[in-house]
Amino acid sequence: MPITVTSPAFAAGAAIPKKHSLEEGPNASPALAWSGIPPGTREIALLCDDPDAPRPKPWVHWVVANIPPATAALPEGVPKGDSIPGLAGAVQGKNDFGFVGYGGPAPPPGHGTHHYHFKVYALKEPLAAKPGITKDQLLAAIKGKVLAEGDLVGTYSR
């Protein structure tokens, strides 16, 4: 059974509001919620990337690891930085903009509609990830540990 990922900011497949964009708004992370975390989950991880970026690999917008398993949501506007206030042990990773924390949509002007995947992973083992973890490091660390996953896709264009 997949994890259901939702946001009060946008519906699945719909446009992400400008306030969540890197260059056209205040770059506030959208509030996210998830359900369907299976029994035995020891930790949750989250990735957001854009496979429509004009390069061989998806552009990484957000990496979060060590989320406690009882957590069912992240609030809007998670502050940039190594940790997430109120979520003991949760750490933020480095995005492809070069900083730690959320970096919102910023597709090249005129490049068409981009699709942003907010992926939630339920893990059967804790990772003990360090702040600044990259997407590639996270994916390597969760290999063989994923109990379930879910994906919310939002769009953005300029």
C-alpha positions in Angstrom: 0.0 0.0 0.0 1.6 3.3 -1.0 1.9 6.3 1.3 -0.5 9.1 0.4 1.2 12.5 0.3 -0.9 15.7 0.2 -0.5 19.5 0.6 -3.0 22.2 1.4 -1.0 24.4 -0.9 -1.7 22.5 -4.2 -3.6 19.4 -5.4 -1.8 16.5 -7.0 -0.8 17.5 -10.5 -1.7 21.2 -10.0 0.4 24.3 -9.9 2.6 25.1 -6.9 1.8 28.6 -5.7 4.5 31.3 -6.3 5.1 31.8 -2.6 6.8 28.4 -2.7 9.1 29.3 -5.6 12.8 30.3 -5.2 12.7 33.4 -7.5 9.1 34.6 -7.7 8.1 34.3 -4.0 9.5 34.0 -0.5 10.7 30.4 -1.1 8.6 29.0 1.7 8.4 25.2 1.7 4.8 24.0 1.2 3.1 22.3 4.1 3.0 18.5 3.5 1.1 15.7 5.1 1.2 11.9 4.6 -0.8 8.9 5.7 -0.4 5.2 5.3 2.9 4.8 7.1 3.1 1.1 7.7 3.7 -0.6 11.0 7.4 -1.2 11.8 8.4 2.2 10.3 11.5 3.4 12.3 12.1 6.6 10.3 10.7 8.8 7.5 12.7 10.5 4.7 11.6 13.1 2.1 13.0 14.2 -1.2 11.8 16.8 -3.7 13.2 16.9 -7.2 12.5 18.1 -10.7 13.1 15.5 -13.5 12.3 18.1 -16.1 15.4 20.2 -15.4 17.5 20.6 -18.5 20.3 18.3 -17.4 20.8 14.5 -17.2 19.8 14.1 -13.5 16.7 15.6 -11.8 17.4 18.9 -10.0 17.2 18.4 -6.2 15.1 20.9 -4.3 14.9 19.4 -0.8 16.3 16.5 1.2 15.1 15.7 4.7 16.1 12.6 6.8 15.7 11.2 10.3 12.1 12.3 10.5 10.5 10.5 13.6 8.1 7.8 12.5 5.1 9.2 14.3 5.4 12.5 12.3 2.5 12.9 9.8 3.2 16.4 8.4 5.7 19.2 7.9 4.5 22.8 8.3 4.7 25.5 5.7 7.9 27.5 5.8 10.4 25.0 7.4 13.4 27.2 8.2 16.6 26.7 6.3 19.3 25.0 8.3 20.6 21.7 9.5 17.7 20.7 11.6 13.9 21.2 11.7 12.5 22.9 14.9 10.2 20.6 16.8 11.3 17.4 15.0 14.0 15.9 17.2 16.8 14.4 15.1 15.4 15.4 11.7 18.0 16.9 9.4 17.9 18.8 6.2 20.3 18.0 3.3 22.0 20.0 0.6 19.9 20.9 -2.5 21.3 21.5 -6.0 21.2 25.3 -5.4 24.1 24.6 -3.0 22.4 25.3 0.4 20.9 23.2 3.1 17.1 23.2 3.3 14.2 23.8 0.8 14.8 25.5 -2.5 11.6 26.1 -4.4 10.8 25.8 -8.1 12.9 27.9 -10.4 12.7 26.4 -13.9 14.3 28.3 -16.7 11.9 31.0 -18.1 10.2 29.6 -21.2 11.2 26.0 -20.5 7.7 24.8 -20.1 6.0 23.1 -17.2 8.2 21.3 -14.7 7.0 18.6 -12.4 8.1 18.6 -8.8 8.0 15.3 -7.0 7.7 15.3 -3.2 8.6 11.8 -2.3 8.0 10.3 1.2 9.8 7.1 2.3 8.9 4.9 5.3 12.1 3.1 6.4 12.5 0.0 8.5 15.8 1.1 9.9 17.0 4.5 11.2 19.7 6.2 9.1 21.4 8.5 11.5 22.0 10.9 8.6 24.0 14.0 9.1 23.0 17.5 8.1 23.9 18.3 4.5 23.2 14.8 3.2 22.7 14.8 -0.5 20.0 13.0 -2.5 22.5 10.4 -3.8 23.8 9.8 -0.3 20.2 9.4 1.0 19.2 7.1 -1.8 22.2 4.9 -1.1 21.5 4.9 2.6 17.8 3.9 2.2 18.5 1.1 -0.3 16.9 -2.1 1.0 15.2 -0.2 3.9 12.1 1.2 2.3 8.8 -0.3 3.6 6.6 2.0 1.6 6.7 5.3 -0.4 4.5 7.9 -1.8 4.7 10.8 -4.2 2.9 14.1 -4.6 3.6 15.9 -7.9 3.1 19.7 -8.3 3.8 21.7 -11.4 5.5 25.1 -12.0 6.4 27.2 -15.1 7.6 30.7 -15.8 
